[in-house]
Amino acid sequence: MCVGAAQAQSALSGLGQAWPNATDVSSSPNYHVYVFQRGGTRYIQVNDANGNVRGAFARTTYSLVGLPVGVDASRLATPDEPMPAPASTSGETVYQDNSVKVFVSPQPDGTMQLRAVGGDCTNPVECTTRAQ
C-alpha cells in the first residue's frame, strides 16, 4: 500500500503522464493515484496498474468535475456531472481525503467508470447517477 493522502505532498506538474514524478496515494494495489495542486485547485489522476491514465478530476472549493484526460475520460461522473448508472457498479474506492472520494468500476467491455464524490457520500454510484 502507498503513502496516505494526508501524508503525501501534492505535485506541481505531471498531470496526464503515465508515471509522473509524484507520490502514489492510491488506497488500492490495483491502481495508481496522483494528486497535483495549482492555486486553489486539486487535480486527482487515476492510472491502472500498468500506468495507463484512466481519468482525472479537478476539485475546487465550489465544484468537482472530470477532466478530458485518460482513456476513460468520457466515463467520469461527479455530482456536478452525473451519468447513468454503469452496467457494473462493483468496484473499489481508490482515493479518499477529507473532501473527495474516487471510486473505480471496471465494466464488462474493458472500460472503467470513475466516480468522484464529496467526502460525505457513502454510495458513489448513487451520488453521481442521473435518471436515464
DSSP file (Angstrom, degrees, kcal/mol; ACC not computed):
  #  RESIDUE AA STRUCTURE BP1 BP2  ACC     N-H-->O    O-->H-N    N-H-->O    O-->H-N    TCO  KAPPA ALPHA  PHI   PSI    X-CA   Y-CA   Z-CA
    1    1 A M              0   0    0      0, 0.0    26,-0.1     0, 0.0     3,-0.1   0.000 360.0 360.0 360.0 149.0    0.0    0.0    0.0
    2    2 A C        -     0   0    0     24,-0.9    23,-0.1     1,-0.2     3,-0.1  -0.288 360.0 -64.2 -94.4 176.2    1.2    3.5   -0.8
    3    3 A V        -     0   0    0     21,-0.6    -1,-0.2     1,-0.1     5,-0.1  -0.309  60.9-106.1 -60.3 138.3    1.6    6.6    1.2
    4    4 A G    >>  -     0   0    0      1,-0.1     4,-1.3    -3,-0.1     3,-1.0  -0.292  23.9-116.0 -67.6 152.7   -1.7    8.0    2.6
    5    5 A A  T 34 S+     0   0    0     20,-0.3     3,-0.3    91,-0.3    -1,-0.1   0.853 114.1  55.3 -58.8 -38.1   -3.2   11.1    1.0
    6    6 A A  T 34 S+     0   0    0      1,-0.2    -1,-0.3    19,-0.1    91,-0.0   0.784 111.5  44.9 -68.3 -25.1   -2.9   13.2    4.2
    7    7 A Q  T <4 S+     0   0    0     -3,-1.0     2,-0.2     2,-0.1    -1,-0.2   0.663  98.4  85.3 -92.3 -18.1    0.9   12.4    4.4
    8    8 A A  S  < S-     0   0    0     -4,-1.3     2,-0.3    -3,-0.3    17,-0.0  -0.576  72.6-131.1 -88.8 147.0    1.7   13.0    0.7
    9    9 A Q        -     0   0    0     -2,-0.2    14,-0.5     1,-0.0    26,-0.2  -0.747  29.0-110.5 -91.9 144.3    2.5   16.4   -0.8
   10   10 A S        -     0   0    0     -2,-0.3    26,-0.3    12,-0.1     2,-0.1  -0.504  31.0-124.9 -73.0 140.4    0.8   17.4   -4.0
   11   11 A A  B     -a   36   0A   0     24,-2.5    26,-2.4    -2,-0.2    11,-0.1  -0.468   5.3-146.0 -80.7 157.6    2.9   17.5   -7.1
   12   12 A L  S    S+     0   0    0     24,-0.2     2,-0.3     1,-0.2    -1,-0.1   0.643  77.2  16.6 -98.1 -18.8    3.1   20.7   -9.2
   13   13 A S  S    S+     0   0    0      8,-0.2    -1,-0.2     1,-0.1     8,-0.1  -0.962  81.8  77.2-149.1 164.6    3.4   19.1  -12.6
   14   14 A G    >   +     0   0    0     -2,-0.3     3,-2.2     1,-0.3    -1,-0.1   0.361  47.4 157.7 115.7  -2.7    3.0   15.7  -14.4
   15   15 A L  T 3  S+     0   0    0      1,-0.3    -1,-0.3    -3,-0.1     3,-0.1  -0.314  71.3  22.4 -56.4 131.3   -0.8   15.6  -14.8
   16   16 A G  T 3  S+     0   0    0      1,-0.3    -1,-0.3    39,-0.1     2,-0.2   0.304  94.2 124.5  94.1  -8.1   -1.6   13.2  -17.7
   17   17 A Q    <   -     0   0    0     -3,-2.2    -1,-0.3     1,-0.1    34,-0.0  -0.583  63.3-133.8 -87.2 148.8    1.6   11.3  -17.6
   18   18 A A  S    S+     0   0    0      1,-0.3    -1,-0.1    -2,-0.2    -2,-0.1   0.916 103.4  16.7 -64.7 -44.7    1.7    7.5  -17.1
   19   19 A W  S    S-     0   0    0     34,-0.0    -1,-0.3    -3,-0.0    33,-0.0  -0.618  85.8-173.8-129.9  72.2    4.4    7.6  -14.4
   20   20 A P        -     0   0    0      0, 0.0     2,-2.2     0, 0.0    -6,-0.1  -0.230  39.7-106.0 -66.7 157.6    4.5   11.2  -13.1
   21   21 A N  S    S+     0   0    0     -8,-0.1     2,-0.3     2,-0.0    -8,-0.2  -0.514  86.4 106.6 -81.5  72.0    7.2   12.3  -10.6
   22   22 A A  S    S-     0   0    0     -2,-2.2     2,-0.3   -11,-0.1   -12,-0.1  -0.954  78.6 -88.0-147.1 159.3    4.6   12.3   -7.8
   23   23 A T        -     0   0    0    -14,-0.5     2,-0.7    -2,-0.3    12,-0.5  -0.543  37.1-126.6 -73.5 132.4    3.7   10.2   -4.8
   24   24 A D        +     0   0    0     -2,-0.3   -21,-0.6     1,-0.1    10,-0.2  -0.726  30.7 176.5 -79.1 116.1    1.3    7.4   -5.5
   25   25 A V        +     0   0    0      8,-3.1   -20,-0.3    -2,-0.7    -1,-0.1   0.132  25.6 140.7-109.2  18.8   -1.5    7.9   -2.9
   26   26 A S        -     0   0    0      7,-0.4   -24,-0.9     1,-0.1    69,-0.2  -0.314  46.0-153.3 -64.6 142.8   -3.8    5.1   -4.0
   27   27 A S  S    S+     0   0    0     67,-2.4    -1,-0.1   -26,-0.1    68,-0.1   0.342  79.7  70.1 -92.3   4.7   -5.6    3.1   -1.4
   28   28 A S  S >  S-     0   0    0     66,-0.5     3,-0.9     3,-0.2    -2,-0.1  -0.961  71.2-145.4-124.7 139.1   -5.7    0.1   -3.8
   29   29 A P  T 3  S+     0   0    0      0, 0.0    -1,-0.1     0, 0.0    65,-0.0   0.592 100.3  64.2 -74.0  -8.5   -2.8   -2.1   -5.1
   30   30 A N  T 3  S+     0   0    0     18,-0.0    19,-0.8    19,-0.0     2,-0.3   0.551 106.4  37.1 -90.4  -9.0   -4.7   -2.3   -8.5
   31   31 A Y  E <   - B   0  48A   0     -3,-0.9     2,-0.4    17,-0.2    17,-0.2  -0.917  66.3-136.1-140.0 161.7   -4.4    1.4   -9.3
   32   32 A H  E     - B   0  47A   0     15,-2.6    15,-3.4    -2,-0.3     2,-0.4  -0.987  20.8-168.3-118.6 132.7   -2.1    4.4   -9.0
   33   33 A V  E     - B   0  46A   0     -2,-0.4    -8,-3.1    13,-0.2    -7,-0.4  -0.986   2.5-172.3-125.7 131.6   -3.5    7.7   -7.9
   34   34 A Y  E     - B   0  45A   0     11,-2.3    11,-3.0    -2,-0.4     2,-0.5  -0.966   9.6-151.6-125.2 138.9   -1.6   11.0   -8.1
   35   35 A V  E     - B   0  44A   0    -12,-0.5   -24,-2.5    -2,-0.4     2,-0.3  -0.937  12.2-174.6-114.9 131.2   -2.6   14.4   -6.7
   36   36 A F  E     -aB  11  43A   0      7,-2.9     7,-3.4    -2,-0.5     2,-0.4  -0.916   6.5-158.2-121.6 148.7   -1.5   17.7   -8.3
   37   37 A Q  E     + B   0  42A   0    -26,-2.4     2,-0.3    -2,-0.3     5,-0.2  -0.991  17.1 165.7-132.0 134.2   -2.1   21.2   -6.9
   38   38 A R  E >   - B   0  41A   0      3,-2.4     3,-2.1    -2,-0.4     2,-0.1  -0.912  68.0 -42.4-146.8 120.5   -2.2   24.5   -8.6
   39   39 A G  T 3  S-     0   0    0     -2,-0.3    -1,-0.0     1,-0.3     0, 0.0  -0.411 122.4 -24.7  59.5-133.3   -3.6   27.5   -6.9
   40   40 A G  T 3  S+     0   0    0     -2,-0.1     2,-0.5    -3,-0.1    -1,-0.3   0.260 118.5  96.2 -93.9  12.3   -6.8   26.5   -5.2
   41   41 A T  E <   -B   38   0A   0     -3,-2.1    -3,-2.4    19,-0.1     2,-0.5  -0.882  55.8-159.3-110.0 133.8   -7.5   23.6   -7.5
   42   42 A R  E     -BC  37  59A   0     17,-2.6    17,-3.3    -2,-0.5     2,-0.5  -0.926   7.5-156.8-108.1 132.4   -6.5   20.0   -6.7
   43   43 A Y  E     -BC  36  58A   0     -7,-3.4    -7,-2.9    -2,-0.5     2,-0.5  -0.932   3.7-164.0-111.5 130.7   -6.2   17.5   -9.6
   44   44 A I  E     -BC  35  57A   0     13,-2.6    13,-2.3    -2,-0.5     2,-0.4  -0.962   6.5-167.7-120.2 116.8   -6.6   13.8   -8.9
   45   45 A Q  E     -BC  34  56A   0    -11,-3.0   -11,-2.3    -2,-0.5     2,-0.5  -0.869   5.6-156.7-108.8 136.2   -5.4   11.4  -11.6
   46   46 A V  E     +BC  33  55A   0      9,-3.1     8,-2.7    -2,-0.4     9,-1.5  -0.956  12.6 179.7-114.5 124.1   -6.2    7.7  -11.7
   47   47 A N  E     -BC  32  53A   0    -15,-3.4   -15,-2.6    -2,-0.5     6,-0.2  -0.876  26.3-120.1-114.8 151.9   -3.9    5.2  -13.6
   48   48 A D  E >   -B   31   0A   0      4,-2.3     3,-2.0    -2,-0.3   -17,-0.2  -0.230  44.2 -85.9 -79.8-178.6   -4.4    1.5  -13.8
   49   49 A A  T 3  S+     0   0    0    -19,-0.8   -18,-0.1     1,-0.3    -1,-0.1   0.746 129.5  54.6 -62.1 -24.4   -1.7   -1.0  -12.6
   50   50 A N  T 3  S-     0   0    0      2,-0.1    -1,-0.3   -18,-0.0     3,-0.1   0.405 121.4-104.4 -90.2   2.1    0.1   -0.7  -15.9
   51   51 A G    <   +     0   0    0     -3,-2.0     2,-0.3     1,-0.3    -2,-0.1   0.432  69.3 148.8  91.4  -0.4    0.4    3.1  -15.7
   52   52 A N        -     0   0    0      1,-0.1    -4,-2.3    -5,-0.1     2,-0.5  -0.518  52.8-120.7 -68.4 128.8   -2.3    3.8  -18.3
   53   53 A V  E     +C   47   0A   0     -2,-0.3    18,-2.4    -6,-0.2    -6,-0.3  -0.600  34.4 177.3 -71.6 119.3   -4.0    7.1  -17.5
   54   54 A R  E     -     0   0A   0     -8,-2.7    18,-2.0    -2,-0.5     2,-0.3   0.826  55.5 -49.0 -92.6 -38.2   -7.7    6.2  -17.0
   55   55 A G  E     -C   46   0A   0     -9,-1.5    -9,-3.1    16,-0.1    -1,-0.4  -0.972  45.4-138.0 177.5 173.2   -9.0    9.6  -16.0
   56   56 A A  E     -C   45   0A   0     11,-0.5    11,-2.8    13,-0.4     2,-0.3  -0.991   7.7-153.6-151.7 154.1   -8.7   12.7  -13.8
   57   57 A F  E     -CD  44  66A   0    -13,-2.3   -13,-2.6    -2,-0.3     2,-0.4  -0.910   9.8-141.3-127.3 154.2  -10.8   15.1  -11.7
   58   58 A A  E     -CD  43  65A   0      7,-2.9     7,-2.2    -2,-0.3     2,-0.5  -0.975  14.9-163.8-116.1 131.5  -10.5   18.7  -10.6
   59   59 A R  E     +CD  42  64A   0    -17,-3.3   -17,-2.6    -2,-0.4     2,-0.2  -0.964  14.7 166.7-118.8 119.0  -11.6   19.7   -7.1
   60   60 A T        -     0   0    0      3,-2.8   -19,-0.1    -2,-0.5    -2,-0.0  -0.619  54.4 -93.8-113.7-179.9  -12.2   23.3   -6.3
   61   61 A T  S    S+     0   0    0     -2,-0.2     3,-0.1     1,-0.2   -20,-0.1   0.834 125.2  30.6 -60.6 -32.0  -13.9   24.9   -3.3
   62   62 A Y  S    S+     0   0    0      1,-0.1     2,-0.3     0, 0.0    -1,-0.2   0.595 121.1  26.8-108.6 -13.9  -17.1   25.0   -5.3
   63   63 A S        -     0   0    0      2,-0.0    -3,-2.8    16,-0.0     2,-0.4  -0.965  46.3-151.2-151.0 164.8  -17.1   22.1   -7.8
   64   64 A L  E     +D   59   0A   0     -2,-0.3    16,-0.6    -5,-0.2     2,-0.3  -0.950  33.7 166.5-137.9 112.2  -15.9   18.6   -8.6
   65   65 A V  E     -D   58   0A   0     -7,-2.2    -7,-2.9    -2,-0.4     2,-0.2  -0.914  34.9-113.1-132.7 154.6  -15.5   17.9  -12.4
   66   66 A G  E     -D   57   0A   0     -2,-0.3    -9,-0.3    -9,-0.2    12,-0.0  -0.544  30.5-137.9 -80.7 151.5  -14.0   15.4  -14.7
   67   67 A L        -     0   0    0    -11,-2.8     2,-2.1    -2,-0.2   -11,-0.5  -0.782  22.6-110.9-108.8 154.8  -11.1   16.4  -16.9
   68   68 A P  S    S+     0   0    0      0, 0.0     2,-0.4     0, 0.0     6,-0.1  -0.357  81.0 113.7 -80.7  60.3  -10.5   15.5  -20.6
   69   69 A V        +     0   0    0     -2,-2.1   -13,-0.4   -13,-0.2    -2,-0.2  -0.997  53.7  21.8-133.5 133.6   -7.6   13.3  -19.7
   70   70 A G  S >  S-     0   0    0     -2,-0.4     3,-1.5   -15,-0.2   -16,-0.3  -0.027  88.0 -74.6  99.5 161.7   -7.2    9.5  -20.0
   71   71 A V  T 3  S+     0   0    0    -18,-2.4     3,-0.2     1,-0.3   -17,-0.2   0.694 130.6  44.3 -69.0 -19.8   -8.7    6.6  -21.9
   72   72 A D  T >  S+     0   0    0    -18,-2.0     3,-2.5   -19,-0.2    42,-0.3   0.061  73.2 123.6-109.7  24.0  -11.9    6.7  -19.8
   73   73 A A  G X  S+     0   0    0     -3,-1.5     3,-0.7     1,-0.3    -1,-0.1   0.780  73.0  55.4 -57.8 -28.6  -12.3   10.5  -19.9
   74   74 A S  G 3  S+     0   0    0      1,-0.2    -1,-0.3    -3,-0.2    -2,-0.1   0.484 102.7  59.1 -83.0  -0.6  -15.8   10.1  -21.3
   75   75 A R  G <  S+     0   0    0     -3,-2.5    39,-2.1    37,-0.1     2,-0.4  -0.207  75.2 120.8-120.9  40.9  -16.8    7.9  -18.4
   76   76 A L  E <   -e  114   0B   0     -3,-0.7     2,-0.4    37,-0.2    39,-0.2  -0.885  38.6-172.6-105.6 135.3  -16.2   10.2  -15.5
   77   77 A A  E     +e  115   0B   0     37,-2.4    39,-2.4    -2,-0.4    52,-0.1  -0.979  11.7 163.2-131.1 143.1  -19.1   11.1  -13.2
   78   78 A T        -     0   0    0      3,-1.3     3,-0.4    -2,-0.4    39,-0.2  -0.901  54.4 -99.6-141.0 168.9  -19.4   13.6  -10.3
   79   79 A P  S    S+     0   0    0      0, 0.0    38,-0.1     0, 0.0   -14,-0.1   0.847 128.9  48.7 -59.9 -31.1  -22.4   15.1   -8.5
   80   80 A D  S    S+     0   0    0    -16,-0.6   -15,-0.1     1,-0.3    48,-0.1   0.721 124.6  29.9 -78.9 -22.0  -21.8   18.2  -10.7
   81   81 A E  S    S-     0   0    0     -3,-0.4    -3,-1.3   -17,-0.2    -1,-0.3  -0.598  86.6-174.3-135.9  70.4  -21.6   16.0  -13.9
   82   82 A P        -     0   0    0      0, 0.0    47,-0.2     0, 0.0    -6,-0.1  -0.233   4.0-166.7 -70.7 158.0  -23.8   12.9  -13.3
   83   83 A M  B     -h  129   0C   0     45,-2.4    47,-1.5    -8,-0.1    49,-0.1  -0.897  33.7 -84.9-133.0 162.6  -24.1    9.9  -15.6
   84   84 A P        -     0   0    0      0, 0.0    47,-0.1     0, 0.0    -1,-0.0  -0.309  63.8 -82.5 -61.3 156.4  -26.5    7.0  -15.9
   85   85 A A        -     0   0    0     45,-0.3     4,-0.1     1,-0.1    41,-0.0  -0.336  52.9-114.9 -59.4 141.6  -25.6    4.0  -13.6
   86   86 A P        -     0   0    0      0, 0.0    -1,-0.1     0, 0.0     3,-0.1  -0.267  22.0-107.4 -75.0 166.5  -22.9    1.8  -15.2
   87   87 A A  S    S+     0   0    0      1,-0.2     2,-0.5     2,-0.1    20,-0.1   0.905 112.8  34.0 -58.3 -42.4  -23.5   -1.8  -16.3
   88   88 A S        -     0   0    0     17,-0.1    -1,-0.2     1,-0.1    25,-0.1  -0.969  61.3-178.8-117.9 127.0  -21.4   -2.9  -13.3
   89   89 A T        +     0   0    0     -2,-0.5     2,-0.2    -3,-0.1    36,-0.1   0.420  52.5 106.4-102.3  -0.2  -21.5   -1.0  -10.1
   90   90 A S        +     0   0    0     16,-0.2     2,-0.3    15,-0.1    -2,-0.1  -0.514  44.2 102.4 -77.2 150.2  -19.0   -3.1   -8.3
   91   91 A G        -     0   0    0     14,-0.2     2,-0.3    -2,-0.2    14,-0.2  -0.952  58.1 -88.7 170.4-153.5  -15.6   -1.7   -7.8
   92   92 A E  E     -F  104   0B   0     12,-2.0    12,-2.6    -2,-0.3     2,-0.5  -0.997  26.6-106.7-151.8 153.1  -13.4    0.0   -5.2
   93   93 A T  E     +F  103   0B   0     -2,-0.3    10,-0.3    10,-0.2     3,-0.1  -0.709  32.8 178.2 -77.5 125.7  -12.5    3.3   -3.6
   94   94 A V  E     +     0   0B   0      8,-2.6   -67,-2.4    -2,-0.5   -66,-0.5   0.569  64.5  19.4-106.8 -13.5   -9.0    4.1   -4.9
   95   95 A Y  E     +F  102   0B   0      7,-1.3     7,-2.9   -69,-0.2     2,-0.3  -0.978  59.4 168.9-156.8 142.0   -8.6    7.5   -3.2
   96   96 A Q  E     +F  101   0B   0     -2,-0.3   -91,-0.3     5,-0.2     5,-0.2  -0.945   5.6 155.9-155.5 135.1  -10.1    9.4   -0.3
   97   97 A D        -     0   0    0      3,-2.4     3,-0.1    -2,-0.3    -2,-0.0  -0.673  62.9 -70.5-135.7-163.5   -9.3   12.5    1.7
   98   98 A N  S    S+     0   0    0     -2,-0.2    21,-0.2     1,-0.2     3,-0.1   0.765 128.6  26.0 -66.7 -24.8  -11.5   14.9    3.7
   99   99 A S  S    S+     0   0    0      1,-0.2    20,-0.4    19,-0.1     2,-0.3   0.501 120.1  37.1-120.8  -4.4  -13.3   16.4    0.7
  100  100 A V        -     0   0    0     18,-0.3    -3,-2.4    19,-0.1     2,-0.4  -0.999  48.0-167.2-152.6 147.1  -13.3   13.8   -2.1
  101  101 A K  E     -FG  96 117B   0     16,-2.4    16,-2.4    -2,-0.3     2,-0.5  -0.998  13.0-154.7-131.3 134.1  -13.6   10.1   -2.7
  102  102 A V  E     -FG  95 116B   0     -7,-2.9    -8,-2.6    -2,-0.4    -7,-1.3  -0.958  10.9-172.1-116.6 127.5  -12.7    8.4   -6.0
  103  103 A F  E     -FG  93 115B   0     12,-3.1    12,-2.8    -2,-0.5     2,-0.4  -0.944   7.1-156.5-120.3 134.7  -14.4    5.1   -6.9
  104  104 A V  E     -FG  92 114B   0    -12,-2.6   -12,-2.0    -2,-0.4    10,-0.2  -0.952   5.6-170.7-116.8 130.8  -13.5    2.9   -9.9
  105  105 A S  E     - G   0 113B   0      8,-2.9     8,-2.4    -2,-0.4   -14,-0.2  -0.930  16.5-144.1-120.1 104.6  -15.9    0.4  -11.5
  106  106 A P  E     - G   0 112B   0      0, 0.0     6,-0.2     0, 0.0   -16,-0.2  -0.465  22.3-142.6 -63.3 138.5  -14.4   -1.9  -14.1
  107  107 A Q    >   -     0   0    0      4,-3.0     3,-2.1    -2,-0.1   -18,-0.0  -0.698  20.2-112.3-105.8 156.7  -17.0   -2.6  -16.9
  108  108 A P  T 3  S+     0   0    0      0, 0.0    -1,-0.1     0, 0.0     4,-0.0   0.758 115.5  58.5 -57.9 -26.1  -17.7   -5.8  -18.8
  109  109 A D  T 3  S-     0   0    0      2,-0.0     3,-0.1     1,-0.0     0, 0.0   0.373 122.6-101.4 -88.0   6.4  -16.4   -4.2  -22.0
  110  110 A G  S <  S+     0   0    0     -3,-2.1     2,-0.1     1,-0.3    -1,-0.0   0.300  88.2 113.5  93.8  -9.3  -13.0   -3.5  -20.6
  111  111 A T        -     0   0    0     -5,-0.1    -4,-3.0   -39,-0.0     2,-0.4  -0.291  57.7-134.1 -82.8 176.5  -13.6    0.2  -19.9
  112  112 A M  E     - G   0 106B   0     -6,-0.2     2,-0.5   -58,-0.1   -37,-0.1  -0.994   1.2-144.8-132.7 142.0  -13.8    1.8  -16.4
  113  113 A Q  E     - G   0 105B   0     -8,-2.4    -8,-2.9    -2,-0.4     2,-0.5  -0.923  17.4-160.7-101.3 130.8  -16.2    4.2  -14.9
  114  114 A L  E     -eG  76 104B   0    -39,-2.1   -37,-2.4    -2,-0.5     2,-0.4  -0.943   7.0-172.0-112.9 132.6  -14.6    6.6  -12.5
  115  115 A R  E     -eG  77 103B   0    -12,-2.8   -12,-3.1    -2,-0.5     2,-0.4  -0.989   5.4-168.0-128.4 129.2  -16.8    8.5  -10.0
  116  116 A A  E     + G   0 102B   0    -39,-2.4     2,-0.3    -2,-0.4   -14,-0.2  -0.964  16.1 168.4-117.5 133.6  -15.7   11.3   -7.7
  117  117 A V  E     - G   0 101B   0    -16,-2.4   -16,-2.4    -2,-0.4    11,-0.0  -0.883  40.4 -81.8-137.3 165.7  -17.9   12.5   -4.9
  118  118 A G    >   -     0   0    0     -2,-0.3     3,-1.9   -18,-0.2   -18,-0.3  -0.303  48.6-106.7 -64.2 156.1  -17.7   14.6   -1.8
  119  119 A G  T 3  S+     0   0    0    -20,-0.4   -19,-0.1     1,-0.3    -1,-0.1   0.668 116.4  61.0 -61.6 -18.0  -16.2   13.0    1.3
  120  120 A D  T 3  S+     0   0    0    -21,-0.2     2,-0.3   -19,-0.0    -1,-0.3   0.531  79.0 104.3 -88.7  -5.7  -19.6   12.7    3.0
  121  121 A C    <   -     0   0    0     -3,-1.9    -4,-0.1     1,-0.1   -21,-0.0  -0.593  46.9-172.9 -77.3 132.5  -21.1   10.5    0.2
  122  122 A T  S    S+     0   0    0     -2,-0.3    -1,-0.1     1,-0.2    -3,-0.0   0.602  78.1  43.0-100.0 -13.9  -21.4    6.8    1.3
  123  123 A N     >  -     0   0    0      1,-0.1     4,-2.4     2,-0.0    -1,-0.2  -0.820  64.3-171.0-133.6  93.9  -22.5    5.5   -2.1
  124  124 A P  H  > S+     0   0    0      0, 0.0     4,-0.8     0, 0.0    -1,-0.1   0.820  87.2  52.2 -56.3 -35.5  -20.5    6.9   -5.1
  125  125 A V  H >4 S+     0   0    0      1,-0.2     3,-0.7     2,-0.2     4,-0.4   0.942 112.5  44.7 -67.2 -45.5  -22.8    5.4   -7.7
  126  126 A E  H >4 S+     0   0    0      1,-0.2     3,-0.8     2,-0.2    -1,-0.2   0.889 111.7  53.0 -63.8 -39.4  -25.9    6.8   -6.1
  127  127 A C  H 3< S+     0   0    0     -4,-2.4    -1,-0.2     1,-0.2    -2,-0.2   0.645 117.8  36.4 -72.7 -14.7  -24.4   10.3   -5.6
  128  128 A T  T << S+     0   0    0     -4,-0.8   -45,-2.4    -3,-0.7     2,-0.4   0.233  92.6 106.2-123.3  13.2  -23.3   10.6   -9.3
  129  129 A T  B <   -h   83   0C   0     -3,-0.8     2,-0.3    -4,-0.4     3,-0.0  -0.792  45.1-166.5-101.9 136.8  -26.2    8.9  -11.1
  130  130 A R        -     0   0    0    -47,-1.5   -45,-0.3    -2,-0.4     2,-0.1  -0.844  35.5 -94.1-111.9 155.5  -28.8   10.7  -13.1
  131  131 A A              0   0    0     -2,-0.3    -1,-0.0     1,-0.1     0, 0.0  -0.377 360.0 360.0 -65.7 144.6  -32.0    9.2  -14.4
  132  132 A Q              0   0    0    -49,-0.1    -1,-0.1    -2,-0.1    -2,-0.0   0.475 360.0 360.0 -82.3 360.0  -31.9    7.8  -17.9
